[in-house]
Amino acid sequence: MLDGQDSYTTADGRTIGGVMMEMRNITLRFGGVVAIKDISFDIREGEIRAIIGPNGAGKSSMLNVISGFYNPQEGEVWFHGAKRPPMKPYEVARQGIARTFQNIALFEGMSVLDNIMTGRLGFMKAGLMSQALWWGKAQKEETENREAVEKIIDFLEIQNIRKTPVGRLPYGLKKRVELGRALAAEPKLLLLDEPMAGMNVEEKEDMSRFILDVNDEYGTTIALIEHDMGVVMDLSDRVVVMDYGKKIGDGTPDEVRNNQDVIDAYLGVAHD
């Protein structure tokens, strides 16, 4: 694996590019509680980057820093070679960063199609009057965005539930719909917060396949938080490990798997 901006080819033939995002010495506090302490790592173009650690390690806080929900008290976020100023989540989304949530955040009374359509809001530029009349530019936009959503529905193999209210769906399918909504925003960087949480084995296999396909077919860079170590080791190109807000490991799955600090943290014997 190469450092800096150089690209490299993975064992399965995928090309990983230079650094897309860099977290430099990030520290995040809530009052007297330090959620993240002086952590640095990067995310490279085209890779699947996992963030793992025991409960309370600060993983979701780090994802919230990346997506603009939290602004750190110390440190810098760099994106595509430029230092990012403090931003609101919608401003981060405009940069091409989309996410799913640990707790599903969908509109339960709306159909699958309409939920995924909400991910296209950033592409809708027509004025209010044009939208109300569904005329001219608004009609053209609606058609184009509907076509984009239908392609995502086909990709995620949920054609048969496209008009079903989300509230009627089982948990695993809701997770898939949420992934679809994030994909509808056409992100350069996709953040997945525990995409396998609460799933059975078959649902995890399906979600793993879709994550790999998103990375391969869409060319989307992915950063994910996941507790299932089998999934992490199978999917990830690199893994950063957090414990009590600190970084205790960073490298390939094999490097992390054999890191004694990581082993101790997961066995619960390093918390003296």
DOBA-210313 format. One record per residue (C-alpha): residue in one letter; x negated, y, z negated. Coordinates in steps of 0.1 Angstrom, whole numbers, padded with zeros to 4 digits, always signed. Each point is the difference from the previous one (the first is absolute). Layout:
<nodes>
aXYZ;...
</nodes>
This chain:
<nodes>
m+0000+0000+0000;l-0013+0034+0010;d-0002+0033-0020;g+0009+0035+0011;q+0019+0006+0032;d-0011-0031+0020;s+0026-0024+0012;y-0002-0038-0003;t+0018-0031+0011;t+0017-0024-0024;a-0003-0038+0002;d+0034-0001+0017;g-0010+0025+0027;r+0016+0032-0013;t-0019+0032+0002;i-0003+0021-0032;g-0009+0036+0006;g-0015+0028-0020;v+0012+0015-0032;m+0036+0013+0002;m+0006+0010-0036;e-0025+0005-0028;m+0008+0004-0037;r-0029+0018-0017;n-0003-0001-0038;i+0037+0001-0006;t+0012+0006-0036;l+0036+0002-0009;r+0014+0009-0035;f+0034+0001-0015;g-0005+0021-0031;g-0025-0019-0020;v+0004-0032+0020;v-0026-0007+0027;a+0017-0020+0027;i-0029+0001+0025;k-0036+0007-0010;d-0027+0011+0025;i+0009-0025+0028;s-0014+0001+0035;f+0008-0022+0029;d+0009+0003+0037;i+0025-0014+0025;r-0012-0008+0035;e+0018+0003+0033;g+0019-0032+0008;e-0007-0020-0032;i+0022-0015-0026;r-0013+0014-0033;a+0013-0015-0033;i+0002+0018-0033;i+0003-0026-0028;g-0003-0001-0038;p+0020-0011-0031;n+0031+0018-0011;g-0007+0036-0011;a-0032+0002+0020;g+0010+0031+0018;k+0007-0015+0034;s+0034+0017+0007;s-0014+0033-0013;m-0028-0003+0026;l+0026-0007+0027;n+0019+0031-0012;v-0031+0021+0003;i-0005-0012+0036;s+0036+0007+0009;g+0002+0034-0017;f+0023-0008-0029;y-0028+0009-0024;n-0029+0024+0004;p-0031-0010-0020;q-0016+0023-0025;e-0034-0009+0013;g-0014-0014+0032;e+0007+0004+0037;v+0021-0017+0026;w-0015+0000+0035;f+0021-0010+0031;h-0014-0003+0035;g-0032+0018-0011;a+0017+0030-0016;k+0006+0008-0036;r+0037-0001-0008;p+0014+0028-0021;p+0027-0007-0026;m+0031-0011+0020;k+0036-0009-0005;p+0011-0035+0011;y+0018+0013+0031;e-0032+0018+0011;v-0020-0032-0005;a+0027-0018+0021;r-0006+0024+0028;q-0036-0010+0000;g+0011-0035+0010;i+0001-0017-0034;a+0031-0021-0009;r+0007-0023-0029;t+0023-0025-0016;f+0008-0001-0037;q-0004-0025-0028;n+0037+0005-0008;i+0021-0001+0032;a+0011+0035+0010;l+0027-0005+0026;f+0035+0014+0007;e+0021-0029-0012;g+0032+0011+0017;m-0016+0006+0034;s-0006-0026+0026;v-0035-0015+0007;l-0002+0020+0033;d+0009+0033-0017;n-0025-0006-0028;i-0028-0006+0025;m+0012+0031+0020;t-0007+0022-0031;g-0037-0008+0007;r+0003+0019+0032;l+0011+0033-0015;g-0034+0015+0007;f+0006-0005+0037;m+0033+0018+0000;k-0005+0037+0011;a+0035+0009+0014;g+0019+0028-0016;l+0030-0005-0023;m+0026+0011+0027;s-0015-0023+0026;q+0000-0029-0025;a+0036+0007-0010;l+0012+0000+0036;w-0024-0029+0009;w-0009+0019+0031;g-0032+0008+0020;k-0032-0004-0019;a+0018-0017-0030;q+0015-0026+0022;k-0034-0007+0017;e-0017-0002-0034;e+0026-0023-0014;t-0004-0024+0029;e-0038+0000-0002;n+0000-0006-0037;r+0026-0027+0001;e-0021-0018+0026;a-0030+0002-0022;v+0020-0014-0030;e+0014-0028+0021;k-0036-0011+0009;i-0008-0001-0037;i+0031-0020-0007;d-0011-0025+0027;f-0035-0001-0014;l+0012-0008-0035;e+0025-0026+0012;i+0030+0016-0016;q+0022+0005+0030;n+0028-0020-0016;i+0003+0023-0030;r-0005+0034+0018;k+0035+0012-0009;t+0002-0016-0034;p+0000+0024-0030;v-0033-0004-0018;g+0018-0005-0034;r+0012-0034+0013;l-0034-0013+0008;p-0022-0024-0020;y-0031+0015-0016;g-0025-0014+0026;l+0019+0016+0029;k+0002+0033-0018;k-0037+0000-0002;r-0002-0006+0037;v+0024+0029+0007;e-0022+0023-0021;l-0030-0011+0020;g+0020+0008+0031;r+0008+0035-0012;a-0036+0007-0007;l-0010-0013+0034;a+0026+0023+0016;a-0022+0030-0010;e-0027-0014+0022;p-0027+0003-0027;k-0037+0000+0005;l-0004-0012-0036;l+0026-0022-0016;l+0001-0004-0038;l+0017-0030-0014;d+0007-0001-0037;e+0005-0037-0010;p+0017-0011+0032;m+0002-0036-0012;a+0013+0007-0035;g+0030-0022-0010;m-0001-0021+0032;n+0001-0037+0003;v-0027-0020+0020;e+0019+0002+0033;e+0006+0037-0003;k-0036+0006-0008;e-0011-0019+0030;d+0023+0021+0022;m-0012+0033-0015;s-0036-0011+0004;r+0005-0007+0036;f+0017+0033+0006;i-0028+0019-0017;l-0026-0017+0021;d+0021+0007+0032;v+0004+0037-0010;n-0038+0003-0003;d-0007-0020+0032;e+0028+0011+0024;y+0006+0036-0013;g-0036+0006-0008;t+0011+0014-0034;t-0025+0004-0028;i+0015-0015-0032;a-0008+0005-0037;l+0020-0023-0023;i+0004-0008-0037;e+0007-0036-0007;h-0001-0024-0030;d+0000-0032+0020;m-0037-0008+0003;g+0006-0026+0027;v+0017+0026+0021;v-0027+0026-0007;m-0029-0023+0009;d+0018-0012+0032;l+0010+0034+0013;s-0026+0025-0010;d-0032+0011+0017;r-0012+0017-0032;v+0012+0002-0036;v-0005+0027-0026;v+0007-0011-0036;m+0012+0022-0028;d+0002-0006-0037;y+0011+0025-0026;g-0003+0028+0025;k-0036-0009+0010;k-0014-0017+0031;i-0016-0033-0009;g-0004-0015+0034;d-0001+0009+0037;g-0008-0022+0030;t+0011-0029+0022;p+0025-0026-0015;d-0029-0024-0006;e-0021+0027-0017;v+0028+0010-0023;r+0009-0037-0007;n-0035-0006-0013;n-0003+0033-0019;q-0004-0009-0037;d+0016+0033-0012;v+0031-0007+0022;i+0001-0036-0013;d-0002+0012-0036;a+0027+0027+0005;y+0025-0025+0015;l-0008-0026-0027;g+0005+0027-0027;v-0033-0003-0017;a-0016+0032+0010;h+0022+0024-0021;d-0022+0003-0032;
</nodes>
